[in-house]
Structures are given as structure tokens and as C-alpha cells.
Amino acid sequence: MHKAAFLSQIILGAAVFCATSGPAVAQQSSGELPYKNPALSFEERVDDLVSRMTLEEKVSQLGHTADSVPRLGIPEYNWWNEGLHGAARAGYATVFPQAIGLAATFDEPLMHRIADTISTEFRAKYYAELHPDGAAEWYRGLTIWSPNINIFRDPRWGRGQETYGEDPYLTSRMGVAFVSGLQGNDPKYLKTLATPKHFAVHSGPELTRHSVDVLASRHGDGSKSGVGHVRVQLAQRPTRLRQ
């Protein structure tokens, strides 16, 4: 599902929370507006909610700090949470070894259990610190910016410890295990949302990563380097995040 659609579902969940618990809208019934009606499908509710937003309100949702839209009952939401090897920057939490060390176990079931533990702690912190209006604190939301599935091919990049190493196949298997552990196995809702990274401006020197063009040497042809294994297909499942 496209990011815009999932973003809308985050907004929808937050708006419904606010609409059902906030004093300003306590008099409204859940079925008064279609996006607040749980009997409708997610798609119908999202379409209705987005159709009610102005262009300015839609644009305000595009940063990692998404503004509140009080007239629709949408609280502020911060998308930025770090969970590479534990619930980071969110107070006390279980800290696991760095990603490069986890990959060295070559243990997919273990990686899945670790990610499941991380998502459980994020859920607990989210519920414990959720504001009365439905807003969540920075680093305490349900959208996790992990795992890092960049291929570590150049030692000049100072964040290689965040990756699963230079082997594409191992990275794919560890990545699948981590993503499925974070997101859970509920047929309708995600436990947390995994966000594999980085699509661009990474894998180079940290200070110049927005401009430098680092060309690592080839590791033979594609058949020998394992490049064909990079394509990993996760089983299709609804991307609904229950708030």
C-alpha cells in the first residue's frame, strides 16, 4: 500500500480516538460521519476523511511531525521512532546487540522474536504516554524507522553497524524476520509499522550523504554477487495500524 494511503489510515485511527474520547466532540455519535463509522471499510473511511481535508491540511501531514486538524478531530502525530535494536530514545527499554551483531547469528527465528519484543515495548510506551487528545510523543508512536537494509559495501560509511552486512541474501532474510516480528500476525491490524530504510542519500560518508556519489567496486557479475537475492517479497497483508 502506498505511503499516502497508510498515512491516511494513521490519521483515521487518531481521529477516531480523538472523536470517541475528546470532550469537544463527545456529543457526536461514531456513525455521524462516515470516517468515524467502524462498520465501514478502512478504504471507505479513509476516502471520506481525506475528502474533507483542505490542501493545506494534507500538506501539513507530510513531515515527520504531522500537525493536528482540530476541526476533524485529528491530533498531532510524530512519525519518527527508532527501533533498530530496541525501543530507542524512549526511556527504559530492552537493548539488543547492534544490527551487524544480530545478523552474525544467522538465526531468523531469533531475529523475529527480538523484533516482536521491540514492538511489544513500543506498544506499551505508546499506550502509557498517549495524550488525552490522542497525540503521541516523539519516539513513542507506532511507526518504527527500522530495519536498515542497506548493503554495507563501503567502509567509508560510518553507519555500517546499523546494517546486516554486505551479503544481500543474509540481509533479505534478516530483514524479513525483523519486519514480520515488528508488524505481528494479526490478520487485520499491524502491531507496529516497520519502515525498511534507506531508499536514498545513504551508504556514504555521513556528513556528505546528501551530495557525495560513492561508487563501490563490483563483486563479480550479478549471478555471483547474490544481487538477485535482494528482491524480497513479503506476503501481502492489510496495512492497518490499530491505535
N, C-alpha and C positions, 0 to 999 in steps of 0.2 A: 504494500500500500504506500502511496506517495506521502512524503513528509507533511504536505499541506493537509491531507485528509486526516492523518494521525493527530496533527496539531489541533485540528478542529475537534477531534474526539477528546483530547485533553481539556480543551476549553469547555466542551459539553459537560464532561464529568464535573469540572469545577463549578460550572454554572448551576448544575442540578444540585450540587452540595449546598451552594450558597442559597439557592432558591428554596430549599427544603429546611434550612437551618437558620438563615439570617432573619433578624427581626423585621427588616424593611420590606420583606416580601412574604412574610409568614401568612398573610391573608390570602395569597394566591394558591390555587389548587395545582397539583402536579400536572394535571391534564389540560390546564387553561391554554397553554401554549404548546405546540407540537414538540419542541425540543425538550420540554420538561416531562413529556409523557413516556414512561418506561414501557408502555405497551407497543410503541412504535419501534421500528428497527433503528440501529445505530445510524445507518445511512440517511434515513428519513429525518432523524432528529438533527444530525449534523447539517444536512442541507437547509433545514429550516433555520437553524441558529445562524449559519454563515450568511444566509439571505437577509437577515435582519441587521447585519453589521455594516457600518459605513466603510468606505475605503480607508479612511484614517484609522479606524478601529482595527481593520485587518492588518494594516501595516504595523500597528503597534504590537502585534503578536509575533513579529518576525525575528526579534532579537532574543538572546537567552534570558533576558528579563522581559516577560510579556506583561504589558500593562493591564490593569483591571478595566472592566467595562461595566460600571455600576448599574446602568440602565437595563442591562441584560442579566445582571446577577453574576457576572464573570469576575472572580477575584484575580489578583496578580499571581503570576506563576513564574518561577525561575527554573529554566530547563537544565541548568548546569549542576551536575553531580558527578563526582569522580569515584569509580569503584574498581580500579584496575586489579587490586589485590586486597580489597577490604573497603568498607564504607568510609571513604577518606574525607577529611576536613569536616567531620560531623560529630565530634566528641569521641567518647569511648567507643571502641569497636574492635572486632577481631581483625588482626593484621596477619595476612598470609605472606609467604615469600613473594618477591617481585616476579613479574610475568616470565622473565627469562629463566628463573629458577623453577617455576611451575611447569614450564614446557619441558624442562630437563627430566621430569618424572616420567614422561611418555605415558601418562596414566589418564586416559579420557574420563573414566568414571569418577576418579578423584577430582578432576577439574570441574566436572558437573556438580559434585557435592559442594565444593568450595564456592562456586557461583551461587548455588542455592542458598547457602548460609549468608552470603553477602546480601542477596536480595531480601532475605528474611529480616536482617538488621536494618536495611533501608526502609522496609515497610514499617517496622516498629518505630523508627525515628520519625517517619512521616506522620504516623497517627499521633505520636506523643507530642509533636510540636506544631500540629496544624492549627492555624489561626481560626478564630470563630467565624471569620468571613470566608474560610476555605483556602486562604493563601498559605503557601508553604515557604519556609525559609530557604535561603541559598544552601546548597549541598544537602538538602533534606527532602527533595522531591522524589519522584518515581521514574525519572528519565536519567539513565546511567550512561555516561560517556565512556563506555568500555565495551568490548576489549580493543586493544591496539593490535591490529593485524597487519601492520606494515611489515614488509620483508626487510630484515636487517642485513643490508649488503654493504654498507659503507661505515667504517668505524669513526669517520669524522662527525657522524650524527651523534650528539651527546645523550640521546634518549633511547639507545638500543636496549637498555634493560627493561623497557616497557613492552617490548615485542616478544614473540615466541621464537625468535632466531631467524636464521637465513633460509630455512628449508620450507618451501611453500606447502608441501603436503602436511608436515607436522603442524604448521601454522593453521591450516584449514581444519584439521581435526581438533586441535585445542580450541580454536575459535568457535566451532560448532558446539562443543561441550560447554563452553563458558556462556554462550548466548542462550542455549536451551536451559541452562541452570538458572540464569538470571530471570528468564521470562516465565518459567514454570510450565505446568502441563494442563492448566485449566482450559477446557475447550472454547471458552468464550472470552475470558479476561486474561491479561498479562499480569504477572506478579510485579514485575518492573519492566521497563523498556530498555533493552540493550541497544547500544549505538556503536557498532564497529567503526573504527577510525584508523587512519586519516585518509580522506579521499584525495586531498591536495595539500600543498605547501608544508610537507613534512618529509622526513627521512633525509634531511640535510642538516648542515650546521644550524644550531638553534637560533642564533642571533640573526642569521640571514635567510631563514627558511621561507620568507615571503618573496625572495627575489633570486636566490642562487640557483644555478642549474647544475646539479651534481650528476654526472654520468658514470655509474659504476660499471666495471668491466663485466663482459658477458661470461656466463658459466657454461660454455659449450652451446649447443643448439637447444631448442625448446624441449626436445624429447628427453635430453639427458639432464636438463636442469630441473625438471619437475614442474615447469611453468604450467603445464596442462592441468596440474592438480589444484591450481589456485581457484578455479571455478568451483565454488561450493554452493550447492543448492539446499537450502533449509526447507523442510516440509512446509507447504503453505498452510497458514493458520490465521484466523481473525486477529487483527492487531487492536484489541480493545483493552484499555487500561482502566481498571476499576478504581475509582477514587474513594 
